[in-house]
Amino acid sequence: MARGFTERERKNIKRNLLEACKRSWTQHGYRKTSLDELCRQAGISKGAFYLFFESKEALFCEVLCSVQEQIYEMAFGRIEAQKNKEGIAQALKLVYREYDKNNFLYDSDSADYTILLNKLSEEQVKEIEESNYKNQQLFLNQPYLKYKVDPAMAMSVLYSLIMNLKNKEILPYNHVEVFDFMVDHLIDNLYESQEEENENRNCKKK
């Protein structure tokens, strides 16, 4: 029978499980991540694991959503600190780098991810979908910016840029620098700042 844990121990153990899972998921994928090994790294027995998560899949679901939330908070901070197109560009670059560290964020069409998804409950799938939607909204409806193109087109462009991570190994140039270059040269074609909108309006009046 698993012994009881203090509140401080529970907090540390859960954090260690989340971190161990994130590392293993990135390096080995879902199927090859061993629950026994995660428990060993967290310093608990396999029986004690179920005091923290109802299943291996529940742990993976929380890892995915927590990483998404961390990325959202960091990117939101960049946008709030610089409320213009440059702030959007900096947030995109941050998101790209974080996705690069956590390949499970962009490997959603792999067989490994599909197996995980099929084992999740409807509630867990919905939680992941809501997390994804929240992050997408980060680049929509900014009051100080206006799209120059259809919003669906803009989001498709941004998504396509980030998904270039899948091709990073075959690019003849550093993929992070390539991403930064594309963002810097596309951002002006996607967004119009409030100042630009006012200038264009004044030009039309003349």
Secondary structure by P-SEA (a helix, b strand, c coil): cbbbbcaaaaaaaaaaaaaaaaaaaaccccccccaaaaaaaacccccccccccccaaaaaaaaaaaaaaaaaaaaaaaaaacccaaaaaaaaaaaaaaaaacccccccccaaaaaaaaaccaaaaaaaaaaaaaaaacccccccccccccaaaaaaaaaaaaacccccccccccaaaaaaaaaaaccccccccaaaaaaaaaaaac
